[in-house]
Amino acid sequence: MLTVKFSPVTNPPGKLADAELHFGPLDRDDAAAGTVTRILDAILDLAGDALNPSAYRGIERELRQLRDHLHQTASPLEGLKLIGFGIWERRTGGGRNVTFPARQYSVNGERRAFALLRPIADATAQNRIRDLILQAYAEYEQRTGDLDATARNVENPHPGS
């Protein structure tokens, strides 16, 4: 399971928050695990219709063990986090942008950056992560905005009076 965590920042101007990707154990709600579960369930349904009851019970037991094993197997990234993402307000005011983790270095006094997360073949592969972070940040803003509004109403339950 992948979780996005945010740390609001106060500077520099235009930067809204820092983000981290936290990798946790796979669960039944994970998209990949859910797809495998749906496929195994479909196979079980088909096998139940096609096989005699005693043969079906053996296959059913094996497939259920496989499905349970897939849900209990740890991801190689479980317990790790990828840091260094930043959420920025665009200078033109036309939305938000996400910067990816990078390592800075210097060559002949010139500062350069080495991207730590790169696409293998598809140059648009980072868009999925960017969209995930922006969507999670919008939900985070909505939750914290709702909490702020609730706090304001508690402090002043009758505005204007």
ChimeraX commands (.cxc) that place a marker at each C-alpha (Angstrom):
marker #1 position 0.00,0.00,0.00 radius 0.5
marker #1 position 1.26,3.46,-0.83 radius 0.5
marker #1 position 0.52,6.42,1.45 radius 0.5
marker #1 position 1.38,10.07,0.83 radius 0.5
marker #1 position 2.35,12.15,3.89 radius 0.5
marker #1 position 2.60,15.95,3.88 radius 0.5
marker #1 position 4.59,18.46,5.90 radius 0.5
marker #1 position 3.38,22.05,5.42 radius 0.5
marker #1 position 6.21,24.52,4.89 radius 0.5
marker #1 position 6.37,28.27,5.43 radius 0.5
marker #1 position 9.12,29.08,2.95 radius 0.5
marker #1 position 10.14,29.61,0.19 radius 0.5
marker #1 position 7.31,31.61,-1.35 radius 0.5
marker #1 position 5.10,29.49,-3.54 radius 0.5
marker #1 position 5.98,26.18,-1.89 radius 0.5
marker #1 position 2.91,24.65,-0.30 radius 0.5
marker #1 position 4.23,21.45,1.30 radius 0.5
marker #1 position 6.83,18.70,1.28 radius 0.5
marker #1 position 5.59,15.21,0.48 radius 0.5
marker #1 position 6.82,11.69,1.21 radius 0.5
marker #1 position 5.70,8.37,-0.26 radius 0.5
marker #1 position 5.38,5.72,2.48 radius 0.5
marker #1 position 5.35,2.08,1.41 radius 0.5
marker #1 position 3.35,-0.20,3.68 radius 0.5
marker #1 position 2.13,-3.78,3.53 radius 0.5
marker #1 position -0.06,-4.80,0.65 radius 0.5
marker #1 position -3.72,-5.06,1.52 radius 0.5
marker #1 position -6.90,-6.18,-0.14 radius 0.5
marker #1 position -7.68,-2.62,-1.18 radius 0.5
marker #1 position -4.39,-2.24,-3.07 radius 0.5
marker #1 position -5.13,-2.08,-6.82 radius 0.5
marker #1 position -2.72,-4.86,-7.82 radius 0.5
marker #1 position -3.73,-7.14,-4.95 radius 0.5
marker #1 position -7.40,-6.44,-5.67 radius 0.5
marker #1 position -6.96,-7.35,-9.34 radius 0.5
marker #1 position -5.28,-10.66,-8.46 radius 0.5
marker #1 position -8.03,-11.42,-5.95 radius 0.5
marker #1 position -10.75,-10.72,-8.53 radius 0.5
marker #1 position -8.99,-12.97,-11.07 radius 0.5
marker #1 position -8.64,-15.81,-8.54 radius 0.5
marker #1 position -12.28,-15.43,-7.50 radius 0.5
marker #1 position -13.36,-15.60,-11.16 radius 0.5
marker #1 position -11.29,-18.76,-11.66 radius 0.5
marker #1 position -12.91,-20.26,-8.57 radius 0.5
marker #1 position -16.37,-19.48,-9.95 radius 0.5
marker #1 position -15.55,-21.01,-13.35 radius 0.5
marker #1 position -13.92,-24.06,-11.79 radius 0.5
marker #1 position -16.96,-24.62,-9.57 radius 0.5
marker #1 position -19.20,-24.73,-12.62 radius 0.5
marker #1 position -16.90,-26.97,-14.68 radius 0.5
marker #1 position -15.60,-29.56,-12.19 radius 0.5
marker #1 position -17.15,-32.25,-10.05 radius 0.5
marker #1 position -17.41,-31.30,-6.35 radius 0.5
marker #1 position -14.43,-33.34,-5.08 radius 0.5
marker #1 position -12.01,-31.99,-7.73 radius 0.5
marker #1 position -13.32,-28.46,-7.16 radius 0.5
marker #1 position -12.59,-28.61,-3.41 radius 0.5
marker #1 position -8.92,-29.43,-4.09 radius 0.5
marker #1 position -8.53,-26.60,-6.61 radius 0.5
marker #1 position -10.48,-24.22,-4.41 radius 0.5
marker #1 position -8.18,-24.94,-1.46 radius 0.5
marker #1 position -5.04,-24.36,-3.56 radius 0.5
marker #1 position -6.32,-21.11,-5.10 radius 0.5
marker #1 position -7.45,-19.74,-1.75 radius 0.5
marker #1 position -4.02,-20.54,-0.27 radius 0.5
marker #1 position -2.38,-18.74,-3.20 radius 0.5
marker #1 position -4.66,-15.73,-2.77 radius 0.5
marker #1 position -3.98,-15.57,0.98 radius 0.5
marker #1 position -0.23,-15.90,0.39 radius 0.5
marker #1 position -0.30,-13.00,-2.07 radius 0.5
marker #1 position -1.93,-10.80,0.58 radius 0.5
marker #1 position 0.55,-11.81,3.26 radius 0.5
marker #1 position 3.68,-11.37,1.17 radius 0.5
marker #1 position 5.56,-8.20,2.01 radius 0.5
marker #1 position 6.48,-5.70,-0.66 radius 0.5
marker #1 position 10.25,-5.19,-1.09 radius 0.5
marker #1 position 9.61,-1.51,-0.32 radius 0.5
marker #1 position 7.53,-2.15,2.81 radius 0.5
marker #1 position 8.67,0.01,5.70 radius 0.5
marker #1 position 10.52,2.52,3.48 radius 0.5
marker #1 position 9.70,6.03,2.38 radius 0.5
marker #1 position 10.77,8.13,-0.59 radius 0.5
marker #1 position 11.30,11.75,0.44 radius 0.5
marker #1 position 12.00,14.97,-1.42 radius 0.5
marker #1 position 8.76,15.72,-3.26 radius 0.5
marker #1 position 7.56,19.31,-3.16 radius 0.5
marker #1 position 4.14,20.77,-3.97 radius 0.5
marker #1 position 4.36,24.24,-5.46 radius 0.5
marker #1 position 1.87,26.86,-6.56 radius 0.5
marker #1 position 2.66,27.72,-10.19 radius 0.5
marker #1 position 4.07,31.19,-10.70 radius 0.5
marker #1 position 1.46,31.93,-13.34 radius 0.5
marker #1 position -1.29,30.94,-10.91 radius 0.5
marker #1 position -2.46,28.17,-13.23 radius 0.5
marker #1 position -2.51,25.28,-10.77 radius 0.5
marker #1 position 0.07,23.27,-8.92 radius 0.5
marker #1 position 3.24,21.42,-9.71 radius 0.5
marker #1 position 5.19,18.63,-8.03 radius 0.5
marker #1 position 8.98,18.57,-7.94 radius 0.5
marker #1 position 10.68,15.19,-7.64 radius 0.5
marker #1 position 13.60,14.19,-5.42 radius 0.5
marker #1 position 17.00,15.20,-6.79 radius 0.5
marker #1 position 20.60,15.28,-5.64 radius 0.5
marker #1 position 22.51,18.51,-6.27 radius 0.5
marker #1 position 26.14,18.49,-7.34 radius 0.5
marker #1 position 28.64,20.89,-8.84 radius 0.5
marker #1 position 30.73,20.67,-12.02 radius 0.5
marker #1 position 33.26,23.47,-12.59 radius 0.5
marker #1 position 31.31,25.69,-10.21 radius 0.5
marker #1 position 28.02,25.09,-12.04 radius 0.5
marker #1 position 25.20,23.62,-9.93 radius 0.5
marker #1 position 23.34,20.70,-11.43 radius 0.5
marker #1 position 20.72,18.24,-10.21 radius 0.5
marker #1 position 20.56,14.49,-10.65 radius 0.5
marker #1 position 16.97,13.18,-10.63 radius 0.5
marker #1 position 16.59,10.27,-8.20 radius 0.5
marker #1 position 13.32,8.98,-9.65 radius 0.5
marker #1 position 13.44,8.56,-13.42 radius 0.5
marker #1 position 11.30,6.86,-16.03 radius 0.5
marker #1 position 12.75,3.69,-17.54 radius 0.5
marker #1 position 11.24,4.03,-21.01 radius 0.5
marker #1 position 8.01,6.04,-20.94 radius 0.5
marker #1 position 8.76,9.73,-20.33 radius 0.5
marker #1 position 5.23,10.26,-19.00 radius 0.5
marker #1 position 5.57,7.57,-16.30 radius 0.5
marker #1 position 6.16,10.23,-13.63 radius 0.5
marker #1 position 2.75,11.73,-14.33 radius 0.5
marker #1 position 1.06,8.90,-12.37 radius 0.5
marker #1 position 3.09,9.77,-9.26 radius 0.5
marker #1 position 2.57,13.51,-9.82 radius 0.5
marker #1 position -1.20,13.02,-10.17 radius 0.5
marker #1 position -1.30,10.77,-7.09 radius 0.5
marker #1 position 0.52,13.37,-4.99 radius 0.5
marker #1 position -1.64,16.26,-6.25 radius 0.5
marker #1 position -4.84,14.30,-5.62 radius 0.5
marker #1 position -3.68,13.33,-2.11 radius 0.5
marker #1 position -2.72,16.95,-1.40 radius 0.5
marker #1 position -6.16,18.19,-2.53 radius 0.5
marker #1 position -7.76,15.67,-0.12 radius 0.5
marker #1 position -5.34,16.76,2.62 radius 0.5
marker #1 position -6.26,20.41,2.05 radius 0.5
marker #1 position -9.96,19.57,2.15 radius 0.5
marker #1 position -9.57,17.66,5.43 radius 0.5
marker #1 position -7.45,20.35,7.08 radius 0.5
marker #1 position -9.70,23.07,5.65 radius 0.5
marker #1 position -12.73,21.33,7.12 radius 0.5
marker #1 position -10.93,21.10,10.46 radius 0.5
marker #1 position -9.99,24.79,10.29 radius 0.5
marker #1 position -13.59,25.73,9.50 radius 0.5
marker #1 position -14.84,23.58,12.37 radius 0.5
marker #1 position -12.35,25.23,14.73 radius 0.5
marker #1 position -13.46,28.71,13.58 radius 0.5
marker #1 position -17.11,27.78,14.17 radius 0.5
marker #1 position -16.30,26.49,17.65 radius 0.5
marker #1 position -14.42,29.68,18.49 radius 0.5
marker #1 position -17.18,31.86,17.06 radius 0.5
marker #1 position -20.35,29.78,16.62 radius 0.5
marker #1 position -22.41,32.87,15.77 radius 0.5
marker #1 position -20.40,35.04,13.38 radius 0.5
marker #1 position -21.62,38.63,13.12 radius 0.5
marker #1 position -23.34,38.63,16.49 radius 0.5
marker link #1:1,2 radius 0.2
marker link #1:2,3 radius 0.2
marker link #1:3,4 radius 0.2
marker link #1:4,5 radius 0.2
marker link #1:5,6 radius 0.2
marker link #1:6,7 radius 0.2
marker link #1:7,8 radius 0.2
marker link #1:8,9 radius 0.2
marker link #1:9,10 radius 0.2
marker link #1:10,11 radius 0.2
marker link #1:11,12 radius 0.2
marker link #1:12,13 radius 0.2
marker link #1:13,14 radius 0.2
marker link #1:14,15 radius 0.2
marker link #1:15,16 radius 0.2
marker link #1:16,17 radius 0.2
marker link #1:17,18 radius 0.2
marker link #1:18,19 radius 0.2
marker link #1:19,20 radius 0.2
marker link #1:20,21 radius 0.2
marker link #1:21,22 radius 0.2
marker link #1:22,23 radius 0.2
marker link #1:23,24 radius 0.2
marker link #1:24,25 radius 0.2
marker link #1:25,26 radius 0.2
marker link #1:26,27 radius 0.2
marker link #1:27,28 radius 0.2
marker link #1:28,29 radius 0.2
marker link #1:29,30 radius 0.2
marker link #1:30,31 radius 0.2
marker link #1:31,32 radius 0.2
marker link #1:32,33 radius 0.2
marker link #1:33,34 radius 0.2
marker link #1:34,35 radius 0.2
marker link #1:35,36 radius 0.2
marker link #1:36,37 radius 0.2
marker link #1:37,38 radius 0.2
marker link #1:38,39 radius 0.2
marker link #1:39,40 radius 0.2
marker link #1:40,41 radius 0.2
marker link #1:41,42 radius 0.2
marker link #1:42,43 radius 0.2
marker link #1:43,44 radius 0.2
marker link #1:44,45 radius 0.2
marker link #1:45,46 radius 0.2
marker link #1:46,47 radius 0.2
marker link #1:47,48 radius 0.2
marker link #1:48,49 radius 0.2
marker link #1:49,50 radius 0.2
marker link #1:50,51 radius 0.2
marker link #1:51,52 radius 0.2
marker link #1:52,53 radius 0.2
marker link #1:53,54 radius 0.2
marker link #1:54,55 radius 0.2
marker link #1:55,56 radius 0.2
marker link #1:56,57 radius 0.2
marker link #1:57,58 radius 0.2
marker link #1:58,59 radius 0.2
marker link #1:59,60 radius 0.2
marker link #1:60,61 radius 0.2
marker link #1:61,62 radius 0.2
marker link #1:62,63 radius 0.2
marker link #1:63,64 radius 0.2
marker link #1:64,65 radius 0.2
marker link #1:65,66 radius 0.2
marker link #1:66,67 radius 0.2
marker link #1:67,68 radius 0.2
marker link #1:68,69 radius 0.2
marker link #1:69,70 radius 0.2
marker link #1:70,71 radius 0.2
marker link #1:71,72 radius 0.2
marker link #1:72,73 radius 0.2
marker link #1:73,74 radius 0.2
marker link #1:74,75 radius 0.2
marker link #1:75,76 radius 0.2
marker link #1:76,77 radius 0.2
marker link #1:77,78 radius 0.2
marker link #1:78,79 radius 0.2
marker link #1:79,80 radius 0.2
marker link #1:80,81 radius 0.2
marker link #1:81,82 radius 0.2
marker link #1:82,83 radius 0.2
marker link #1:83,84 radius 0.2
marker link #1:84,85 radius 0.2
marker link #1:85,86 radius 0.2
marker link #1:86,87 radius 0.2
marker link #1:87,88 radius 0.2
marker link #1:88,89 radius 0.2
marker link #1:89,90 radius 0.2
marker link #1:90,91 radius 0.2
marker link #1:91,92 radius 0.2
marker link #1:92,93 radius 0.2
marker link #1:93,94 radius 0.2
marker link #1:94,95 radius 0.2
marker link #1:95,96 radius 0.2
marker link #1:96,97 radius 0.2
marker link #1:97,98 radius 0.2
marker link #1:98,99 radius 0.2
marker link #1:99,100 radius 0.2
marker link #1:100,101 radius 0.2
marker link #1:101,102 radius 0.2
marker link #1:102,103 radius 0.2
marker link #1:103,104 radius 0.2
marker link #1:104,105 radius 0.2
marker link #1:105,106 radius 0.2
marker link #1:106,107 radius 0.2
marker link #1:107,108 radius 0.2
marker link #1:108,109 radius 0.2
marker link #1:109,110 radius 0.2
marker link #1:110,111 radius 0.2
marker link #1:111,112 radius 0.2
marker link #1:112,113 radius 0.2
marker link #1:113,114 radius 0.2
marker link #1:114,115 radius 0.2
marker link #1:115,116 radius 0.2
marker link #1:116,117 radius 0.2
marker link #1:117,118 radius 0.2
marker link #1:118,119 radius 0.2
marker link #1:119,120 radius 0.2
marker link #1:120,121 radius 0.2
marker link #1:121,122 radius 0.2
marker link #1:122,123 radius 0.2
marker link #1:123,124 radius 0.2
marker link #1:124,125 radius 0.2
marker link #1:125,126 radius 0.2
marker link #1:126,127 radius 0.2
marker link #1:127,128 radius 0.2
marker link #1:128,129 radius 0.2
marker link #1:129,130 radius 0.2
marker link #1:130,131 radius 0.2
marker link #1:131,132 radius 0.2
marker link #1:132,133 radius 0.2
marker link #1:133,134 radius 0.2
marker link #1:134,135 radius 0.2
marker link #1:135,136 radius 0.2
marker link #1:136,137 radius 0.2
marker link #1:137,138 radius 0.2
marker link #1:138,139 radius 0.2
marker link #1:139,140 radius 0.2
marker link #1:140,141 radius 0.2
marker link #1:141,142 radius 0.2
marker link #1:142,143 radius 0.2
marker link #1:143,144 radius 0.2
marker link #1:144,145 radius 0.2
marker link #1:145,146 radius 0.2
marker link #1:146,147 radius 0.2
marker link #1:147,148 radius 0.2
marker link #1:148,149 radius 0.2
marker link #1:149,150 radius 0.2
marker link #1:150,151 radius 0.2
marker link #1:151,152 radius 0.2
marker link #1:152,153 radius 0.2
marker link #1:153,154 radius 0.2
marker link #1:154,155 radius 0.2
marker link #1:155,156 radius 0.2
marker link #1:156,157 radius 0.2
marker link #1:157,158 radius 0.2
marker link #1:158,159 radius 0.2
marker link #1:159,160 radius 0.2
marker link #1:160,161 radius 0.2
view
